[in-house]
Amino acid sequence: MSEWVCDCCGRWRVSVELIRGRYRYRLTRRYPERFGGGRNVLGEVASVPELEELLRRRTPLSLADLREAA
C-alpha cells in the first residue's frame, strides 16, 4: 500500500487501497497519542482530480504539500 503524509505535521495522510476490486485514494487524519491516538477517515475517491477536490474541501493542504511516507 502506498501512502503520502503532509510535510507540515504528519497528521494528514493519503493512502492508495484496493477496496472491492478497485483502487481508491483514502484521506485520513491521525490524532496524537496524547489525545488517544487513532485516525479519522475523511473520504475516499477514485481519481486524482477528485482527491484534489477532497483535499481542498476537508484540509488546509494541496497535493504539493504531501510527500511519500518512509
C-alpha positions in Angstrom: 0.0 0.0 0.0 1.3 3.4 -0.9 0.9 6.3 1.5 1.6 10.0 1.4 2.0 12.3 4.5 1.8 16.0 4.8 5.2 17.8 5.3 3.9 20.2 8.0 2.8 17.9 10.8 2.3 14.4 9.6 -1.4 14.3 10.7 -2.9 14.2 7.2 -2.4 11.0 5.2 -3.5 9.8 1.8 -3.2 6.1 1.1 -4.0 4.0 -2.0 -6.0 1.0 -1.1 -7.7 -1.9 -3.0 -11.3 -1.8 -2.0 -13.8 -4.2 -3.6 -11.5 -4.7 -6.6 -10.8 -1.0 -7.3 -8.0 1.2 -6.2 -9.2 4.2 -4.0 -7.4 7.2 -2.5 -8.3 7.4 1.2 -7.8 10.6 3.1 -7.3 10.2 6.9 -6.4 12.4 9.8 -4.2 10.9 12.6 -4.6 12.1 16.2 -1.6 12.3 18.5 -1.2 9.7 21.3 -1.8 12.4 23.9 -5.3 12.7 22.6 -5.9 8.9 22.5 -4.4 8.2 19.0 -6.4 6.7 16.2 -7.4 8.1 12.9 -10.5 9.5 11.2 -11.3 8.7 7.6 -12.4 11.9 5.9 -13.2 10.4 2.5 -12.4 8.0 -0.4 -12.2 8.9 -4.0 -11.2 7.2 -7.3 -9.2 9.7 -9.2 -6.5 12.4 -8.6 -8.8 15.3 -9.6 -11.3 14.0 -7.1 -8.5 13.8 -4.5 -7.5 17.4 -5.1 -11.1 18.5 -4.6 -11.4 16.4 -1.4 -8.1 17.9 0.0 -9.4 21.4 -0.9 -12.7 20.8 0.9 -11.5 18.9 4.0 -7.9 20.1 4.8 -5.6 23.1 4.5 -3.4 21.1 2.1 -2.9 20.6 -1.6 -1.2 17.7 -3.4 2.1 19.7 -3.4 2.1 19.5 0.4 2.3 15.7 0.5 5.4 13.5 0.5 5.8 9.8 0.3 5.9 8.1 3.7 9.0 6.2 4.6 
